[in-house]
Amino acid sequence: MSLQHASTTAPDTGTAAPAQGARPVASPTRRVPRPGRRPQWRERLEILVLVLPALVLLGMFVAWPVASAVRMSLYRWRGFGPMDDFVGLDNYRRVITDDVFTQAVTHNLVIVVLSILIQLPLGLGVALLLDRSMRGRGLARTLIFVPYVLAEVIAGVIWFQLLLPGSGVVDGLLGGVGITPPDQGFLGTPGLALWAIMAVLTWKYLGLAILLFLAGLQTVPADVHEAAQLDGASWWQTQWRIVIPLLGPTIRTWCFLSMIGSLQLFDMVWVLTGGGPANATTTMATYLITQGTQRGNYGIAGAASVVLFVIGVVMAALYQRIVLRRDTHVER
């Protein structure tokens, strides 16, 4: 009997063997989260919980008042009773065409420009001097910053007493050196009232500029000064060509704060002059307060407040886009 040769075959395992040269197909696997990494939904929930209180405050004290002012500006309302006399944009037309409001906008813009032109060189110069080693530097810093700590109303009352015509300290000092003060006083003379307010504002807010500039000077490395001395640069050349350019972000930030504060100026003007004499010192804030609380034109006051808000937002956006962009823009 002959033995029949039987060919052997591979056992059937239920899967086909991959062809020669073919790339094996990886079986789907579950993505294992990285150890120590929290789920994405939990991170978003934590962000929402942390931001929610700020959003609530922003809605209560910013969004809701702005919406109320916009609604009020569309009605002729005397401050009591329901708002049912809808006038549309008539209040805005009356505000924009009002010569007093036009003067108020002009005064605010003048204060913006003068604040920067006067306080910037003074604050920068004093900060550079106080940054040097000198006797009594700490006391000088404290005395310069004291006016900024005082409340605007207190500072306004103090200067109102100092500038009283005839009996004020300022008139007495000027008379002592042979200078005749104006009969109505500096605050009562239309051509001098705004300049007197600017002098008070400079005294009040110069300390903030000096403080910010001193803080910026602390970030300038000491190696910069040493390298400039080794190159033979004088102290003034070092400050003008090296230190001041390095203070650019601080200077631009202070200018932004000064601009916004000048647009919203109210307390000091209201205490010193109330917007007078003859509307010579009226600002947008004093205008809307006069129209609302004193004359009962709350619709016009609401329209003026919306215009003030729009002007502030537009100027802030333009400043952010043109000036502050260099501090926040990152080259890729």
FENWOLIN-V243018 format. One record per helix or strand. SS is the DSSP state (2 for helix, 1 for strand). FROM is the first residue (numbers start at 1). TO is the last residue. If there is no record, write none. Layout:
# FENWOLIN-V243018
SS;FROM;TO
SS;FROM;TO
This chain:
# FENWOLIN-V243018
2;40;72
1;75;75
1;86;86
2;90;96
2;99;130
2;137;149
2;152;162
2;169;176
2;190;217
2;222;230
2;235;246
2;248;263
2;267;272
2;284;294
2;298;322
2;325;328
